[in-house]
Amino acid sequence: MDTPVCANCANCANSRWSTAALGGQASLSPLELSALVEHLQLCRCSSGRLFALRCMFEALEGFVAGRFVTTLVTMALLIGVSAQVR
């Protein structure tokens, strides 16, 4: 089965990684190992200064998406309370 190497990495959109051993012993060939090392170096370089901020927003998005209705109600209450304070 061929799957993308990294779903979030734009540098390797065309890279494919074979996950099937095809009846043989599952091991990395030197070519696969060098491709993996190259991929990891590209991903490490692409995680510059804003990487932590991006990770925080992805985690926040996951939290909000799982609690969408609760988030809407909370936001409506906050807006209502702030309108009453003025």
Sequence and secondary structure as in RCSB ss.txt:
>XXXX:A:sequence
MDTPVCANCANCANSRWSTAALGGQASLSPLELSALVEHLQLCRCSSGRLFALRCMFEALEGFVAGRFVTTLVTM
ALLIGVSAQVR
>XXXX:A:secstr
 EEES TT GGGTT EEE   TTS     HHHHHHHHHHHHHHHHT  TTHHHHHHHHHHHHHHHHTHHHHHHHH
HHHHHHHHHH 
